[in-house]
Amino acid sequence: MSGNSIAYQLGIVREGDEIRTNVEDAVILHITHSVFESGVMEKRFDKHITISEMKWKIQTHFGTDSCLMILQLKDRNGQMLYDNMDDDKMLGYYSPMDGQIVHAVDLDPNAKQKVRSWTDVSLVEKYEISEEDYNKRENTVRAQKLARMEKLRAEGKLPEQKVADPEAFADEAANMKPEDRCIVFPGDRKGTVRYVGKIPELKAGYWVGVEFDEPVGKNDGSVKGKRYFECRPNYGGFTTPDKVTVGDYPEDDILAELDEL
């Protein structure tokens, strides 16, 4: 390190991969904690401070109450030198060397739970906003994107946006009702009509809910959490009326077909 560097002026020098202090009454130690996975790298301490004072300094990093903490001194390889340093003794009493480890043991039985509450983001209450309220905001990414698209349409660079027809497929839907047998295309899937009408959770227009004879569907008769009819999982599906043909389509008798074979 350069003699004019800040680290050098603070009495910190590097020798190979190691950092040490050139101040006689100071020592650079690595601090670890019994609960926190990450420690504090290379913190300098005055050898004349008491262990009690050292606990106060460490408390600011980990939040562990100094009264519920014991400090252990280990060598650079993690081998224990002192398992419980005395609060009233000075750090220098234990002859610490640069690069050695001071391990803080948290005696609080709830320490792990407290640390998890600080570090586990899944426990943080999420802020939620409804679609309606979000759409009212002006400086959102969605608002900026819509404004840009409107500008491009005004300049003729984008086609006019088609307005969804709330009465789409009304004529086709008028020709079917719940309990009608049907075939759904593509795939010639047989089933029974269970619902005919509009579904706000999907696109505007009319929809048909079908309970299939076989597990060739995608749901159990619900859409985004709202139920429109009851059926087993993967036996339900929703499609537009133009893909449904009602008529005399009896269920296939699989056992009879097997007998014929």
Secondary structure, 3 states (H helix, E strand, C coil): CCCCCHHHHCCEEEECCEEEECCCCEEEEEEEECCCCCCEEEEEEECCCEHHHHHHHHHHHHCCCHHHEEEEEECCCCCEEECCCCCCCEHHHHCCCCCCEEEEEECCCCHHHHHHHHHCHHHCCCCCCCHHHHHHCCCCHHHHHHHHHHHHHHCCCCCCCCCCCCCCCHHHHCCCCCCCEEEECCCCEEEEEEEEEECCCCCCCEEEEEEECCCCCCECCEECCEECCCCCCCCEEEECHHHEEECCCCCCCHHHHHHHC
